[in-house]
Amino acid sequence: MNFDWEPLPPRVRWDFHPVATIRTSRKEVGVVFGPPQAAGIDSNGVGPMDVWALRFGCGLEVRLLAFHWRSPGIVVPWDDPNVIEVHANSKDGDHVAAHVPFELMTLQVPDERESPRRSWVLKRQDDLGNVFEVRSYSSRCAAEREQARLEGTLHKQTYWIDDLATR
């Protein structure tokens, strides 16, 4: 998995709607990504929020919005789980999940016309030499994440990723 990232410059904006949400605490996000790039800023009506704005080596940009309030005036402690909005410059949930190590909830499903081409194919070879396609992905990052997960299981098989775009 690729967790190499750098902070985004201030004032990066995308579509208002999140691509997904996660349920975790601001503390847990801080353990993974360090302190927020903006803490306690005004969310324009929903109370204060902390923002992590990240750019990964592959070009994916992610913004995590962690609101301080559950509802007006009810503060969420730093270490209590709450719903955190995930915004990104890609609507590809598999790609976002490859970089954000929390379970994505309420994933926004993009229109088929907006879906990126699934050109990365994860394959496996069984003990008898038979080759099977496990699944196709639109980003190498997502395919590598699943490959690492499968290679970590007790049943050992050979896994590799094919790039259909180079054929």
C-alpha positions in Angstrom: 0.0 0.0 0.0 1.2 3.5 -0.8 0.9 5.8 2.2 3.6 8.2 1.0 1.9 11.6 0.9 2.6 15.3 1.1 0.3 18.1 2.3 -1.7 19.9 -0.3 -1.3 23.6 -0.7 -4.0 25.7 0.9 -7.2 26.6 -0.8 -7.5 23.4 -2.9 -11.2 22.9 -3.8 -13.2 20.1 -5.4 -16.8 19.1 -5.8 -18.8 19.9 -2.6 -20.0 16.3 -2.3 -17.8 13.8 -0.6 -16.8 10.6 -2.4 -17.2 8.6 0.8 -17.3 8.8 4.6 -15.3 7.0 7.2 -16.2 6.4 10.9 -13.2 7.0 13.1 -11.8 9.5 15.5 -9.8 12.6 14.7 -7.1 11.1 16.9 -6.9 8.0 14.7 -6.6 10.1 11.6 -3.8 12.0 13.3 -2.0 8.8 14.1 -1.9 7.9 10.4 -1.5 11.3 8.7 -0.1 13.5 11.5 -1.7 16.7 12.7 -4.3 18.3 10.5 -3.1 21.0 8.0 -6.0 23.1 9.3 -7.4 22.8 12.8 -10.7 24.2 14.1 -11.5 26.2 11.0 -15.0 27.4 10.2 -17.0 24.9 8.0 -19.4 27.6 6.9 -22.3 26.5 8.9 -21.6 23.1 10.4 -19.3 24.3 13.1 -15.5 24.0 13.4 -13.6 21.2 11.6 -10.1 19.8 11.2 -8.9 19.2 7.7 -6.2 16.8 6.4 -5.3 17.6 2.8 -3.0 15.1 1.2 -1.4 14.4 -2.2 -0.1 10.9 -2.9 2.7 10.0 -5.2 0.3 8.6 -7.9 -1.5 12.0 -8.1 -4.5 11.2 -6.0 -5.5 14.2 -3.8 -7.6 13.5 -0.7 -9.2 15.9 1.8 -10.6 14.5 5.1 -13.1 16.8 6.9 -13.5 16.0 10.6 -16.3 18.1 12.2 -16.0 19.0 15.9 -19.8 18.8 16.4 -22.2 15.9 16.2 -25.1 18.4 16.1 -25.0 22.1 16.9 -23.3 22.6 20.2 -22.6 18.9 20.9 -18.9 18.6 20.8 -17.2 15.4 19.6 -14.1 14.7 21.8 -10.8 14.3 19.9 -10.7 10.5 20.5 -14.4 9.6 20.0 -15.4 8.1 16.6 -17.4 10.3 14.3 -18.3 10.4 10.6 -15.5 12.1 8.6 -16.1 13.2 5.0 -13.6 12.0 2.4 -13.3 14.3 -0.6 -10.9 13.5 -3.5 -10.0 14.5 -7.0 -11.1 11.0 -8.2 -14.4 9.3 -7.7 -12.8 5.9 -7.9 -13.6 4.3 -4.5 -11.0 1.5 -5.0 -8.3 4.0 -5.5 -9.2 6.2 -2.6 -9.5 3.1 -0.4 -6.0 2.1 -1.4 -4.6 5.2 0.3 -7.1 5.9 3.2 -6.6 3.0 5.7 -10.0 3.2 7.2 -13.2 1.4 6.0 -15.0 3.6 3.5 -18.7 4.0 4.2 -21.5 5.5 2.1 -19.4 5.4 -1.0 -20.6 7.6 -3.8 -21.0 5.4 -6.9 -20.0 7.3 -10.0 -22.0 7.3 -13.1 -20.8 4.6 -15.6 -19.8 7.4 -18.0 -17.5 8.8 -15.4 -15.9 5.5 -14.3 -12.3 5.1 -15.0 -11.2 2.3 -17.2 -10.4 -0.9 -15.3 -7.0 -1.7 -16.9 -5.2 -3.2 -14.0 -5.9 -6.9 -13.5 -4.9 -8.9 -10.5 -4.3 -12.5 -11.4 -3.4 -15.6 -9.4 -1.9 -19.0 -10.2 -3.0 -22.0 -8.2 -0.9 -25.0 -7.1 -1.7 -26.8 -10.3 -0.5 -24.0 -12.6 -4.0 -22.7 -13.5 -4.2 -18.9 -14.0 -7.3 -17.0 -12.8 -8.3 -13.4 -13.0 -9.2 -12.2 -9.5 -10.5 -8.8 -10.3 -9.8 -5.7 -12.4 -9.1 -2.3 -11.0 -8.9 1.2 -12.4 -5.7 2.1 -10.5 -2.5 0.2 -9.8 -2.7 1.3 -6.2 -6.0 -0.5 -5.6 -4.7 -3.7 -7.3 -1.5 -3.6 -5.2 -3.6 -3.2 -2.0 -5.6 -6.3 -2.8 -2.5 -8.2 -3.9 -0.8 -7.5 -0.5 -4.0 -8.5 1.4 -4.2 -11.8 -0.5 -0.5 -12.6 -0.1 -0.9 -12.1 3.6 -3.4 -15.0 3.9 -2.4 -18.5 5.1 -3.1 -20.1 1.7 -0.1 -19.2 -0.4 -0.5 -18.7 -4.1 1.3 -16.6 -6.7 -0.3 -13.2 -7.5 0.7 -10.6 -10.0 -0.8 -7.5 -11.7 -1.2 -7.2 -15.5 -1.5 -3.8 -17.1 -4.0 -4.2 -20.0 -3.3 -0.6 -21.2 0.2 -1.7 -22.4 -1.2 -4.4 -24.6 
